């Protein structure tokens, strides 16, 4: 399965590498800029809060602690929302490319269009990350298994926007039943490519990321088709 999916991905990306590399670069830039801006805003707000609620005291007051907590929540929601929006947009483009369509920058930015889409992006990123983290608290292996189980949630939501986030998670678990090992092996086959990014100061990541993402999209379509056949 691994070799077949990678061949399909390369065929899908043929003639589209310029677009894919450009979009990947844009994704990294937007992610980095968003994180930097949010961190800077939090840093700027940190000093006035300390001065206002601590002064010459050695400990911060209850009001200051509450404000710190509020600032943390705002930062967390902002970062999670942006991560979700960019991830869903990126996967939407990869899914289109894997299905033989032209990639569009409009698809990448589609989840910025309206607060409801942004809320969906936040919720899917939050719950998938939360459930994976909770399972990881038990042991590393259960965390990996659950991460694989939830891995198709973004694709499911893109194909079924009528689903709730938890319905999409449940569908991802159904699709990954019996396929977790296949995805694990597929991921291992890209280790060399990701190690190369360390040697090239992440430059090769501009090619490795779309290669992996489009291969992942082909994996989703393959397991979805197989499950439909079995259900029929």
VEXKE-94065 format. One line per 3 residues: their letters; for each residue x, y, z of C-alpha. Coordinates in nm, 2 decimals, always signed. Example, Ala and Ser with C-alpha at 12.3 -4.5 7.8 and 13.67 -1.06 7.14 Angstrom:
<atoms>
AS	+1.23/-0.45/+0.78  +1.37/-0.11/+0.71
</atoms>
This chain:
<atoms>
XXX	+0.00/+0.00/+0.00  +0.28/+0.24/+0.09  +0.45/+0.24/-0.24
XXX	+0.13/+0.27/-0.43  +0.01/+0.57/-0.23  +0.34/+0.75/-0.27
XXX	+0.33/+0.69/-0.65  -0.02/+0.83/-0.66  +0.09/+1.14/-0.47
XXX	+0.38/+1.21/-0.70  +0.15/+1.17/-1.00  -0.10/+1.41/-0.84
XXX	+0.18/+1.67/-0.77  +0.32/+1.64/-1.12  +0.32/+1.99/-1.27
XXX	+0.20/+2.14/-0.94  +0.52/+2.14/-0.74  +0.56/+2.52/-0.77
XXX	+0.22/+2.58/-0.63  +0.27/+2.31/-0.36  +0.60/+2.46/-0.24
XXX	+0.46/+2.81/-0.25  +0.16/+2.71/-0.05  +0.37/+2.52/+0.21
XXX	+0.60/+2.83/+0.24  +0.29/+3.05/+0.30  +0.16/+2.80/+0.56
XXX	+0.49/+2.81/+0.76  +0.51/+3.19/+0.73  +0.15/+3.25/+0.85
XXX	+0.19/+3.00/+1.13  +0.52/+3.16/+1.25  +0.39/+3.52/+1.21
XXX	+0.07/+3.44/+1.40  +0.26/+3.27/+1.69  +0.50/+3.56/+1.70
XXX	+0.24/+3.83/+1.71  +0.03/+3.66/+1.97  +0.34/+3.60/+2.19
XXX	+0.45/+3.96/+2.15  +0.10/+4.09/+2.25  +0.11/+3.86/+2.56
XXX	+0.46/+3.98/+2.64  +0.35/+4.35/+2.61  +0.05/+4.29/+2.84
XXX	+0.25/+4.09/+3.09  +0.45/+4.39/+3.23  +0.14/+4.62/+3.30
XXX	-0.03/+4.33/+3.47  +0.27/+4.27/+3.70  +0.30/+4.64/+3.78
XXX	-0.07/+4.68/+3.84  -0.14/+4.37/+4.05  +0.20/+4.31/+4.22
XXX	+0.38/+4.63/+4.26  +0.64/+4.59/+4.53  +0.48/+4.28/+4.67
XXX	+0.65/+3.94/+4.63  +0.33/+3.77/+4.51  +0.06/+3.86/+4.27
XXX	-0.29/+3.93/+4.39  -0.59/+3.71/+4.31  -0.71/+3.96/+4.06
XXX	-0.38/+3.95/+3.88  -0.38/+3.57/+3.88  -0.73/+3.58/+3.73
XXX	-0.62/+3.82/+3.46  -0.31/+3.60/+3.38  -0.54/+3.31/+3.35
XXX	-0.77/+3.51/+3.11  -0.48/+3.62/+2.90  -0.36/+3.25/+2.87
XXX	-0.70/+3.14/+2.76  -0.72/+3.41/+2.50  -0.37/+3.32/+2.37
XXX	-0.46/+2.95/+2.37  -0.79/+3.00/+2.18  -0.62/+3.23/+1.92
XXX	-0.33/+2.99/+1.85  -0.56/+2.69/+1.84  -0.80/+2.86/+1.60
XXX	-0.53/+2.97/+1.37  -0.37/+2.63/+1.37  -0.71/+2.47/+1.29
XXX	-0.79/+2.72/+1.01  -0.45/+2.67/+0.84  -0.46/+2.29/+0.89
XXX	-0.81/+2.25/+0.75  -0.73/+2.49/+0.46  -0.41/+2.30/+0.38
XXX	-0.58/+1.96/+0.39  -0.86/+2.09/+0.17  -0.61/+2.19/-0.10
XXX	-0.43/+1.85/-0.07  -0.76/+1.66/-0.10  -0.84/+1.85/-0.41
XXX	-0.50/+1.79/-0.56  -0.51/+1.42/-0.47  -0.85/+1.39/-0.66
XXX	-0.70/+1.54/-0.98  -0.83/+1.90/-0.93  -0.63/+2.22/-0.94
XXX	-0.51/+2.35/-0.61  -0.64/+2.70/-0.52  -0.52/+2.95/-0.28
XXX	-0.89/+3.03/-0.21  -0.93/+2.68/-0.07  -0.64/+2.74/+0.17
XXX	-0.81/+3.05/+0.31  -1.16/+2.92/+0.30  -1.19/+2.86/+0.68
XXX	-1.12/+3.23/+0.75  -1.45/+3.30/+0.58  -1.70/+3.34/+0.87
XXX	-1.68/+3.29/+1.25  -1.87/+2.96/+1.23  -1.59/+2.80/+1.02
XXX	-1.33/+2.94/+1.26  -1.52/+2.80/+1.55  -1.53/+2.46/+1.38
XXX	-1.15/+2.49/+1.31  -1.09/+2.56/+1.68  -1.31/+2.28/+1.80
XXX	-1.16/+2.01/+1.58  -0.81/+2.11/+1.67  -0.89/+2.14/+2.04
XXX	-1.07/+1.81/+2.08  -0.84/+1.60/+1.87  -0.54/+1.74/+2.06
XXX	-0.72/+1.71/+2.40  -0.82/+1.34/+2.35  -0.47/+1.25/+2.22
XXX	-0.30/+1.42/+2.51  -0.53/+1.25/+2.77  -0.45/+0.91/+2.62
XXX	-0.08/+0.99/+2.61  -0.09/+1.06/+2.98  -0.15/+0.68/+3.03
XXX	+0.14/+0.56/+2.82  +0.31/+0.66/+2.50  +0.17/+0.36/+2.30
XXX	-0.20/+0.44/+2.37  -0.13/+0.80/+2.28  +0.01/+0.69/+1.94
XXX	-0.27/+0.45/+1.88  -0.53/+0.72/+1.95  -0.35/+0.98/+1.74
XXX	-0.37/+0.74/+1.45  -0.74/+0.68/+1.52  -0.82/+1.05/+1.51
XXX	-0.59/+1.13/+1.22  -0.86/+1.14/+0.95  -1.09/+1.37/+1.14
XXX	-0.99/+1.68/+0.94  -1.06/+1.50/+0.61  -1.39/+1.37/+0.73
XXX	-1.50/+1.72/+0.82  -1.40/+1.85/+0.48  -1.60/+1.58/+0.30
XXX	-1.89/+1.60/+0.55  -1.93/+1.96/+0.67  -2.27/+1.87/+0.81
XXX	-2.10/+1.65/+1.07  -2.03/+1.77/+1.42  -1.67/+1.75/+1.54
XXX	-1.74/+1.44/+1.75  -1.92/+1.27/+1.46  -1.62/+1.34/+1.25
XXX	-1.39/+1.19/+1.52  -1.62/+0.88/+1.54  -1.60/+0.84/+1.17
XXX	-1.22/+0.87/+1.17  -1.21/+0.60/+1.43  -1.43/+0.38/+1.22
XXX	-1.22/+0.43/+0.91  -0.90/+0.37/+1.09  -1.02/+0.04/+1.24
XXX	-0.78/-0.21/+1.09  -0.58/+0.06/+0.92  -0.37/+0.21/+1.20
XXX	-0.07/-0.01/+1.13  -0.09/+0.08/+0.76  -0.08/+0.45/+0.84
XXX	+0.20/+0.40/+1.09  +0.41/+0.22/+0.82  +0.33/+0.50/+0.57
XXX	+0.46/+0.76/+0.82  +0.78/+0.56/+0.88  +0.85/+0.56/+0.51
XXX	+0.89/+0.94/+0.52  +1.14/+0.94/+0.81  +1.43/+0.98/+0.57
XXX	+1.26/+1.28/+0.41  +1.20/+1.45/+0.74  +1.56/+1.38/+0.85
XXX	+1.68/+1.55/+0.53  +1.50/+1.87/+0.65  +1.73/+1.88/+0.95
XXX	+2.03/+1.86/+0.73  +1.90/+2.13/+0.49  +1.79/+2.37/+0.76
XXX	+1.42/+2.28/+0.69  +1.45/+2.39/+0.33  +1.36/+2.04/+0.20
XXX	+1.05/+2.06/+0.42  +0.89/+2.27/+0.15  +0.88/+1.97/-0.07
XXX	+0.85/+1.70/+0.19  +0.53/+1.85/+0.35  +0.31/+1.86/+0.04
XXX	+0.45/+1.51/-0.06  +0.34/+1.37/+0.27  +0.01/+1.56/+0.29
XXX	-0.11/+1.45/-0.06  +0.00/+1.09/+0.01  -0.20/+1.11/+0.34
XXX	-0.50/+1.24/+0.14  -0.47/+0.94/-0.10  -0.46/+0.72/+0.21
XXX	-0.79/+0.87/+0.33  -0.96/+0.82/+0.00  -0.84/+0.46/-0.02
XXX	-0.96/+0.35/+0.33  -1.29/+0.54/+0.27  -1.35/+0.35/-0.05
XXX	-1.26/+0.02/+0.11  -1.50/+0.08/+0.41  -1.78/+0.18/+0.17
XXX	-1.73/-0.15/-0.02  -1.74/-0.35/+0.30  -2.05/-0.17/+0.43
X	-2.23/-0.23/+0.10
</atoms>
